[in-house]
């Protein structure tokens, strides 16, 4: 839900993943999170806990991940762009899970 977003809108969405029934990450809402839990046959609170854990890991590892990838691939702006998008999406998810 993050990786292709930084490349613009020219990519085909046929391989897109959904959360609940929503394919556009910016439009995901609490109902979509509930639909995901139902589809996975999990209690909503389990999905919320896993989501909050994911948000915490993304937030905590952002700078270390940027440095690691810059060490491997050089100082490309795309690395920072992807990390920033992941952090914004994590914040959106955090707000939905509250």
Secondary structure as a PSIPRED ss2 file (coil, helix, strand):
# PSIPRED VFORMAT (PSIPRED V4.0)

   1 X C   1.000  0.000  0.000
   2 X C   1.000  0.000  0.000
   3 X H   0.000  1.000  0.000
   4 X H   0.000  1.000  0.000
   5 X H   0.000  1.000  0.000
   6 X H   0.000  1.000  0.000
   7 X H   0.000  1.000  0.000
   8 X C   1.000  0.000  0.000
   9 X C   1.000  0.000  0.000
  10 X C   1.000  0.000  0.000
  11 X C   1.000  0.000  0.000
  12 X C   1.000  0.000  0.000
  13 X C   1.000  0.000  0.000
  14 X C   1.000  0.000  0.000
  15 X C   1.000  0.000  0.000
  16 X C   1.000  0.000  0.000
  17 X C   1.000  0.000  0.000
  18 X C   1.000  0.000  0.000
  19 X E   0.000  0.000  1.000
  20 X C   1.000  0.000  0.000
  21 X C   1.000  0.000  0.000
  22 X E   0.000  0.000  1.000
  23 X C   1.000  0.000  0.000
  24 X C   1.000  0.000  0.000
  25 X H   0.000  1.000  0.000
  26 X H   0.000  1.000  0.000
  27 X H   0.000  1.000  0.000
  28 X C   1.000  0.000  0.000
  29 X C   1.000  0.000  0.000
  30 X H   0.000  1.000  0.000
  31 X H   0.000  1.000  0.000
  32 X H   0.000  1.000  0.000
  33 X H   0.000  1.000  0.000
  34 X H   0.000  1.000  0.000
  35 X H   0.000  1.000  0.000
  36 X H   0.000  1.000  0.000
  37 X H   0.000  1.000  0.000
  38 X H   0.000  1.000  0.000
  39 X H   0.000  1.000  0.000
  40 X H   0.000  1.000  0.000
  41 X C   1.000  0.000  0.000
  42 X C   1.000  0.000  0.000
  43 X C   1.000  0.000  0.000
  44 X H   0.000  1.000  0.000
  45 X H   0.000  1.000  0.000
  46 X H   0.000  1.000  0.000
  47 X H   0.000  1.000  0.000
  48 X H   0.000  1.000  0.000
  49 X H   0.000  1.000  0.000
  50 X H   0.000  1.000  0.000
  51 X H   0.000  1.000  0.000
  52 X H   0.000  1.000  0.000
  53 X H   0.000  1.000  0.000
  54 X H   0.000  1.000  0.000
  55 X H   0.000  1.000  0.000
  56 X H   0.000  1.000  0.000
  57 X H   0.000  1.000  0.000
  58 X H   0.000  1.000  0.000
  59 X H   0.000  1.000  0.000
  60 X H   0.000  1.000  0.000
  61 X H   0.000  1.000  0.000
  62 X H   0.000  1.000  0.000
  63 X H   0.000  1.000  0.000
  64 X H   0.000  1.000  0.000
  65 X H   0.000  1.000  0.000
  66 X H   0.000  1.000  0.000
  67 X H   0.000  1.000  0.000
  68 X H   0.000  1.000  0.000
  69 X H   0.000  1.000  0.000
  70 X H   0.000  1.000  0.000
  71 X H   0.000  1.000  0.000
  72 X H   0.000  1.000  0.000
  73 X H   0.000  1.000  0.000
  74 X C   1.000  0.000  0.000
  75 X C   1.000  0.000  0.000
  76 X C   1.000  0.000  0.000
  77 X H   0.000  1.000  0.000
  78 X H   0.000  1.000  0.000
  79 X H   0.000  1.000  0.000
  80 X H   0.000  1.000  0.000
  81 X H   0.000  1.000  0.000
  82 X H   0.000  1.000  0.000
  83 X H   0.000  1.000  0.000
  84 X H   0.000  1.000  0.000
  85 X H   0.000  1.000  0.000
  86 X H   0.000  1.000  0.000
  87 X H   0.000  1.000  0.000
  88 X H   0.000  1.000  0.000
  89 X H   0.000  1.000  0.000
  90 X H   0.000  1.000  0.000
  91 X H   0.000  1.000  0.000
  92 X H   0.000  1.000  0.000
  93 X H   0.000  1.000  0.000
  94 X H   0.000  1.000  0.000
  95 X H   0.000  1.000  0.000
  96 X H   0.000  1.000  0.000
  97 X H   0.000  1.000  0.000
  98 X C   1.000  0.000  0.000
